[in-house]
């Protein structure tokens, strides 16, 4: 590609208008570009991105990179990460709606995942496998994608180019910068309706760019998303003024619940805004100060329960969009990101300083009643006829980060990048769990059922009770890291290039925790742990420009996630196996061979990859008391093939197509440390995953396709239409399986296979788990059409036109469903499927100046 290397670098603003088409990576990539220059071969224009820390053509980057322009996402009315990343081959994200967007949402690249498909409502203990950036700020948690310049996805470890190390890859959300040259703005109103909802969706949005002289400009964007809910709760307890279940006829000991039906519970209210100021006093220095804020208030998860409705007197079966919980599960969060980015342009290199600080906090209510019922816990608390378990979970995450990068200006015999990175993060989380309504019930039970035999009637006869809190948990973690990273490319000739890079890291994790069961006699458990780690990661790449328009490349790179402490008690009443206290770092060796290029009519890229994953971190819970914990497996691997192509069928009709095959599996057995209940000694470790099992959450086959038609109707009118489709084959919910080797079960359906050799049901090879489920493949088709005339535009869209359920995670019946009758007395049902957004139709009207 030596002719490409001679092309004068275009400015980033100009380059992005061609929508990053040459990569063929975005299903929408040609929509905006076609309307920019009608009836021209715009798909073949030069494409520039900054993934390698300098402005570079996508076709010049010697590894797999995908990109989507923000304008194309806006044209398709895509403004969340799940939907945007659905257009990127090799990338997946569980679609849980906005309820978990800041708490347990994870991006999976090339199948690097071992976690259970439904991880709960708090951020996970293990760091994410994919690093996410908003501009140059490393941040965990999704944001609304408005006024977005582009999304860049780099597949494979990127620790030699980015301060925040990554195990599987990076996702960068690049925001639009202020423009000092022109005053501009856009006001829009979106209106829509989703299948199953009795209400409407609204999205007012305002954008303004204000130059203040020749060297200074301010840009701001603000808006609100208000979506009506879809999910109905047919059997919710009525509550009294104290928040306890209503007691009919005053019969505290025997009255069954009084139910009500609620509609469209999972409504969405999100307010977002961003303001940035850019100062460009000369050609050698510029600085941008930005502040971004988002506030979410979500009524519940987008989840449904299937099967028989056991709640009297309704009976029958749950409807299409019904959930069987007996209480609602709202959540809220606030996120704010402040950043100062300064760029100093020298004759030989460019120095960039990125200073950022973010805060991210939230809380949510979870209905744990199904979990208590399936585990038999309601009986241990006295079998109230109105059983109700509630968990209040919350988190508070903040971090200060400083990164310095020095990047050579390129086109030298040796091009290089070097950087220093420091972060200081604090991460608190907690949980309060309550047996709602149990104070009056247990006190009444004391008078009725305990009598003079409280010593033999169970601990719940120790009235009077003043608290119904049965779980208290606090966890504080501080994390600091210093890293030095860089890489250098030797350009032996115009066609042959060799890159070598490395990263040195030094980090420390400190964790302390306290846990108690206030309703149950006993001393609270405490724990603290510190772990330090340092090391070196290596990368090398060889690229050969076979022709002026094609490249062959090979890459080896290493990824890393830091170690940590689970902060679980290892002594006292709440002791766990000491093996749960700390978990180790995990590392990944990535091998990739690729070929990319372009012809006069289309662009293409393809690669094969293999990753060798050592000590994979698995988020789980401890066996005795259910503390959030991470354990290490031994090894896993992923291998696959990725192909992407884009081009023009006619002067107005273009296409993109992507296909991914991913084979992700364990390559060694996974053992969980055994329970240590009551301090009676460490039991036998339990096999929970077997060598050769598929990794959860990743489809073997994924297709992405789009057809884009751009027509110029007159000098000031255009018509743009995009038809896009996504298909994924079936996925698994967790490691393990549903094969009970002993074929013996408890009354609640739990397999009796035991890891203990003296057990009558000793089955050392059993990996049966209540979390296991196979999720069917699905396809989603979207269409949008936009008419623009002068300063006005009107867009009509239809998302998920065939209304696919698209299950992306399962909370199985055996894990937390129902337990009617007997001692549990729970008629609700907390089993659930997380589904994709149902069919949604909408219109957006905009005025641009």
C-alpha positions, -999 to 999 in steps of 0.1 A, spaced: 0 0 0 28 24 -6 6 48 -27 -18 51 2 10 61 25 18 91 2 -17 105 4 -18 137 24 -34 132 58 -70 145 58 -84 162 89 -104 139 111 -136 159 107 -135 155 69 -125 119 70 -154 108 92 -180 121 68 -172 92 45 -184 69 74 -155 46 77 -167 26 47 -135 9 36 -135 -14 67 -168 -29 57 -174 -32 94 -205 -12 100 -238 -24 86 -249 13 83 -216 27 71 -226 39 36 -258 56 45 -245 90 54 -216 89 29 -240 83 0 -261 114 9 -229 135 11 -219 130 -25 -247 116 -45 -241 91 -74 -204 89 -67 -181 61 -57 -179 75 -21 -174 40 -6 -139 39 -20 -127 72 -5 -98 74 20 -108 65 55 -91 79 86 -93 67 122 -72 73 154 -72 37 168 -34 35 165 -30 69 182 -23 87 150 -45 95 120 -44 64 99 -63 48 71 -83 17 82 -67 -2 54 -33 7 67 -39 -7 102 -24 -42 103 -50 -58 126 -87 -62 128 -105 -29 135 -141 -20 130 -158 14 131 -192 29 129 -198 66 123 -220 84 147 -240 101 119 -250 67 106 -260 55 140 -281 87 144 -297 81 109 -308 47 120 -320 59 154 -294 38 173 -283 54 205 -273 26 228 -243 3 229 -261 -30 226 -277 -21 193 -246 -3 179 -223 -32 186 -247 -56 170 -233 -44 137 -197 -55 146 -187 -90 137 -169 -108 166 -185 -86 193 -216 -94 214 -234 -78 243 -263 -93 264 -294 -72 257 -308 -66 292 -324 -32 285 -314 -1 304 -320 -17 338 -285 -31 340 -267 -7 317 -245 5 345 -243 -25 367 -237 -58 350 -234 -51 313 -204 -67 297 -190 -66 261 -177 -99 248 -151 -99 220 -142 -131 202 -159 -152 229 -136 -142 258 -162 -149 286 -169 -176 312 -195 -157 333 -231 -168 338 -256 -151 315 -275 -133 343 -249 -118 367 -272 -98 390 -277 -61 397 -243 -51 410 -210 -45 392 -190 -77 390 -159 -84 411 -137 -93 381 -126 -64 359 -142 -65 324 -124 -83 296 -130 -54 272 -118 -18 280 -142 9 271 -133 45 265 -153 78 262 -129 98 242 -97 91 262 -114 83 295 -115 47 305 -150 40 319 -171 10 328 -208 16 321 -229 24 290 -239 59 280 -265 72 256 -247 76 222 -257 112 212 -236 137 194 -212 108 187 -185 110 161 -178 73 158 -173 40 176 -140 22 171 -137 -15 180 -102 -30 183 -102 -67 186 -75 -84 206 -53 -71 235 -44 -34 231 -21 -28 262 7 -14 241 -14 15 227 -38 23 255 -34 32 292 -62 10 304 -50 -25 297 -74 -49 280 -77 -87 278 -99 -91 247 -100 -57 230 -111 -20 232 -143 -1 224 -139 36 219 -168 60 219 -154 92 202 -175 123 208 -178 152 184 -155 182 192 -165 218 191 -161 235 157 -145 270 158 -154 277 122 -193 278 122 -223 283 143 -246 253 140 -273 233 158 -299 207 156 -333 202 173 -351 170 171 -381 152 185 -385 114 184 -418 96 189 -425 59 189 -443 29 203 -431 -6 212 -451 -38 209 -467 -49 242 -467 -14 256 -497 7 264 -477 40 262 -454 59 239 -417 67 236 -403 103 235 -369 117 228 -364 155 226 -328 164 218 -310 197 213 -275 202 200 -256 236 195 -221 245 184 -212 281 193 -179 296 181 -166 324 203 -139 340 182 -115 323 158 -98 301 184 -125 291 209 -158 272 206 -184 256 229 -206 227 221 -234 212 241 -260 185 237 -288 177 260 -319 156 259 -343 131 275 -355 96 267 -388 86 281 -399 51 270 -431 34 281 -426 0 297 -434 -33 280 -434 -59 309 -465 -65 330 -465 -79 365 -498 -97 370 -492 -108 407 -477 -80 428 -483 -79 465 -503 -50 478 -484 -31 505 -496 -12 535 -483 22 548 -453 5 563 -443 -12 530 -453 -46 544 -477 -70 525 -513 -62 533 -528 -85 559 -564 -94 550 -588 -94 579 -560 -88 603 -550 -124 604 -512 -120 606 -505 -157 610 -527 -171 582 -538 -145 557 -525 -151 522 -512 -122 500 -535 -96 485 -524 -92 448 -527 -65 422 -517 -63 385 -493 -36 372 -488 -27 336 -457 -15 316 -435 -16 347 -401 -14 329 -405 23 319 -373 43 311 -365 79 320 -330 90 311 -317 126 311 -284 132 294 -261 161 286 -226 170 275 -208 203 272 -173 208 259 -151 238 252 -122 238 227 -94 263 226 -70 263 196 -48 294 200 -23 282 173 -13 253 151 9 237 178 -15 236 208 -51 229 215 -71 220 247 -106 206 253 -124 206 286 -156 185 287 -182 174 312 -208 147 305 -237 138 328 -264 111 326 -292 102 351 -312 70 347 -345 61 364 -357 27 353 -389 10 364 -376 -26 359 -358 -51 337 -369 -61 303 -376 -97 313 -404 -123 310 -415 -154 328 -428 -185 309 -448 -214 319 -477 -219 343 -489 -191 366 -493 -208 399 -506 -177 418 -543 -182 429 -568 -174 418 -555 -164 384 -539 -197 373 -534 -203 336 -501 -193 319 -480 -162 318 -486 -139 288 -460 -129 262 -447 -99 282 -455 -109 318 -431 -114 347 -441 -134 378 -424 -115 406 -444 -103 435 -427 -69 438 -413 -43 413 -376 -39 407 -367 -2 399 -332 11 396 -315 44 392 -279 56 385 -260 88 380 -228 91 360 -206 121 354 -173 123 334 -150 153 334 -119 154 311 -92 178 301 -73 169 270 -43 189 258 -24 184 226 11 198 220 23 194 184 61 194 180 81 190 148 89 154 153 59 141 175 27 150 192 23 150 230 -12 144 244 -22 148 280 -55 133 291 -67 140 326 -101 127 337 -123 120 367 -156 102 368 -182 92 393 -207 65 388 -232 54 414 -265 36 414 -289 14 433 -317 -11 425 -343 -32 441 -343 -69 434 -370 -95 442 -352 -123 458 -383 -142 468 -379 -169 442 -343 -175 453 -353 -179 489 -381 -202 480 -360 -225 458 -333 -227 485 -358 -235 513 -349 -203 532 -385 -191 538 -391 -222 559 -361 -215 580 -375 -181 587 -408 -194 600 -429 -200 568 -449 -167 566 -480 -171 544 -469 -138 527 -432 -146 519 -413 -116 505 -375 -112 502 -361 -79 490 -325 -70 481 -314 -34 479 -281 -33 461 -260 -2 455 -226 9 442 -204 40 441 -175 40 417 -150 68 410 -116 71 394 -90 97 386 -68 90 356 -38 106 341 -23 95 307 5 110 287 13 99 252 40 109 228 34 98 192 58 103 163 44 121 133 47 91 111 61 83 76 96 77 91 118 47 90 107 41 126 73 52 137 67 50 174 42 55 203 50 58 240 29 65 270 25 67 308 -7 58 326 -18 62 362 -52 55 377 -65 57 412 -100 41 416 -123 36 445 -152 12 443 -178 6 470 -207 -18 468 -232 -31 493 -264 -50 498 -292 -48 524 -317 -77 523 -350 -77 541 -377 -102 549 -405 -77 542 -434 -80 566 -417 -105 589 -414 -83 621 -452 -85 629 -454 -121 617 -425 -134 638 -436 -116 669 -471 -130 664 -457 -164 658 -438 -161 691 -471 -158 709 -489 -185 689 -464 -212 681 -435 -210 705 -450 -210 739 -427 -222 766 -406 -242 742 -386 -215 725 -354 -234 729 -367 -262 707 -389 -243 683 -361 -226 663 -342 -194 666 -372 -175 652 -389 -180 685 -365 -155 701 -390 -126 699 -395 -96 701 -380 -88 667 -370 -52 659 -354 -58 625 -364 -78 594 -329 -74 578 -314 -108 570 -283 -98 551 -259 -69 554 -229 -66 531 -204 -38 525 -173 -40 502 -147 -13 496 -120 -17 470 -92 7 460 -72 1 429 -41 19 417 -21 12 386 10 26 370 18 15 334 44 24 308 36 13 273 46 17 237 54 3 204 76 10 174 71 2 137 102 -3 115 93 4 79 120 -17 62 106 -7 28 74 9 16 58 -25 16 73 -44 46 67 -33 82 75 -48 116 61 -36 149 73 -45 183 57 -33 215 54 -38 252 37 -28 284 50 -27 320 24 -26 347 25 -23 385 -8 -24 404 -23 -28 439 -57 -39 450 -70 -34 486 -103 -48 497 -121 -49 530 -156 -61 537 -181 -67 565 -211 -91 565 -238 -98 590 -273 -113 593 -289 -89 617 -321 -109 622 -300 -139 632 -278 -140 663 -241 -139 657 -211 -116 654 -206 -99 620 -178 -113 598 -151 -91 585 -123 -96 560 -95 -76 543 -71 -85 516 -43 -68 496 -26 -81 465 1 -65 444 11 -75 409 35 -64 382 47 -77 349 54 -72 312 32 -78 282 46 -82 247 33 -76 212 47 -81 177 32 -76 143 44 -82 107 27 -64 78 33 -69 41 17 -47 15 13 -72 -13 0 -46 -37 -9 -9 -35 -44 -20 -23 -40 -51 -3 -22 -62 29 -12 -94 46 -5 -92 84 3 -114 114 0 -104 150 9 -119 184 -2 -99 214 -8 -105 251 -37 -93 273 -40 -91 311 -66 -85 339 -54 -76 374 -57 -99 404 -78 -91 434 -94 -100 467 -129 -113 472 -131 -99 507 -150 -129 521 -146 -139 558 -124 -169 564 -128 -171 602 -158 -170 625 -194 -177 621 -195 -166 584 -163 -183 574 -157 -194 539 -129 -216 525 -97 -195 526 -92 -203 489 -119 -177 482 -100 -148 497 -78 -139 467 -80 -145 430 -52 -144 405 -47 -123 374 -56 -139 341 -36 -136 308 -42 -142 272 -20 -149 242 -36 -138 210 -25 -150 175 -40 -134 144 -35 -137 106 -54 -114 84 -58 -101 48 -75 -69 38 -77 -46 8 -99 -29 -17 -108 -30 -54 -125 -5 -76 -159 -17 -64 -156 -32 -29 -135 -34 3 -128 -65 22 -111 -78 53 -107 -113 67 -88 -129 95 -83 -161 115 -74 -160 152 -66 -182 181 -64 -171 217 -49 -191 246 -65 -179 279 -47 -188 312 -64 -187 346 -97 -172 334 -115 -153 361 -151 -165 367 -176 -144 387 -195 -166 411 -207 -167 447 -192 -184 477 -209 -217 487 -218 -209 524 -232 -174 524 -234 -163 488 -208 -135 489 -198 -121 455 -165 -138 446 -142 -147 417 -124 -180 412 -98 -189 386 -102 -216 361 -71 -232 345 -74 -225 308 -97 -218 279 -93 -209 242 -112 -193 214 -105 -196 177 -124 -184 147 -128 -167 114 -140 -131 106 -149 -118 72 -163 -84 62 -171 -68 28 -187 -36 16 -193 -22 -18 -216 -6 -44 -242 -25 -64 -252 6 -83 -246 43 -81 -272 46 -53 -273 11 -38 -246 -1 -15 -242 -31 8 -222 -44 38 -218 -80 49 -201 -96 79 -197 -132 91 -180 -146 122 -174 -181 133 -162 -185 169 -153 -217 187 -149 -208 224 -143 -235 250 -127 -246 282 -94 -265 277 -92 -277 313 -116 -287 341 -128 -259 364 -130 -265 401 -147 -243 427 -133 -244 462 -156 -263 485 -177 -249 513 -164 -246 548 -196 -243 567 -194 -240 604 -156 -242 604 -157 -280 600 -128 -282 576 -124 -278 538 -144 -302 518 -136 -317 485 -134 -292 456 -164 -293 432 -160 -298 394 -182 -271 379 -169 -270 343 -154 -297 321 -126 -296 296 -141 -291 261 -173 -273 272 -184 -243 251 -180 -209 268 -213 -191 276 -227 -160 258 -210 -165 225 -227 -177 193 -207 -199 169 -222 -182 139 -231 -145 135 -242 -127 103 -245 -90 98 -259 -75 65 -272 -42 53 -285 -27 21 -284 11 18 -301 32 -9 -293 69 -12 -311 90 -38 -308 127 -46 -342 140 -55 -331 176 -62 -305 201 -53 -319 203 -18 -337 170 -12 -324 135 -5 -340 102 4 -320 76 23 -332 41 32 -313 14 52 -323 -22 57 -301 -41 82 -302 -76 96 -285 -95 124 -285 -133 130 -268 -153 158 -269 -190 164 -278 -205 197 -258 -197 229 -253 -212 263 -262 -195 296 -234 -209 317 -206 -234 319 -216 -268 332 -246 -288 320 -280 -302 329 -270 -339 331 -276 -352 366 -254 -383 367 -270 -399 398 -305 -392 385 -315 -383 420 -330 -349 430 -342 -330 460 -379 -321 464 -371 -288 448 -354 -304 417 -318 -299 426 -295 -327 415 -279 -346 444 -246 -353 427 -219 -348 453 -182 -341 452 -177 -358 485 -163 -394 482 -182 -407 512 -216 -395 498 -241 -420 485 -244 -398 454 -207 -393 448 -203 -382 412 -169 -367 406 -175 -360 369 -208 -342 374 -210 -305 363 -247 -302 367 -258 -266 374 -291 -248 380 -278 -220 358 -275 -240 327 -298 -232 297 -296 -233 259 -308 -201 243 -321 -204 207 -306 -184 179 -325 -154 166 -325 -127 139 -334 -91 140 -342 -69 110 -345 -31 111 -354 -6 84 -353 32 84 -360 57 58 -352 94 59 -363 123 37 -343 155 39 -352 189 23 -334 221 31 -330 223 69 -357 198 77 -356 160 79 -381 133 88 -372 97 95 -395 67 100 -380 35 114 -391 0 123 -369 -20 147 -371 -57 151 -398 -58 124 -405 -96 129 -407 -92 167 -380 -118 176 -378 -125 213 -340 -128 211 -333 -143 245 -298 -132 257 -298 -144 293 -318 -168 315 -325 -169 352 -337 -205 354 -367 -218 373 -345 -240 395 -324 -211 405 -352 -187 415 -386 -197 403 -415 -207 425 -422 -231 454 -460 -232 461 -474 -251 490 -453 -269 516 -432 -248 539 -422 -221 514 -457 -209 506 -444 -189 476 -467 -187 446 -449 -161 426 -423 -169 400 -390 -151 396 -376 -172 367 -370 -150 337 -357 -146 302 -340 -114 292 -353 -104 258 -343 -80 231 -364 -48 225 -397 -59 209 -409 -45 176 -407 -7 178 -420 18 153 -411 55 154 -406 88 137 -380 115 142 -384 151 130 -353 174 130 -344 209 121 -308 217 114 -292 252 112 
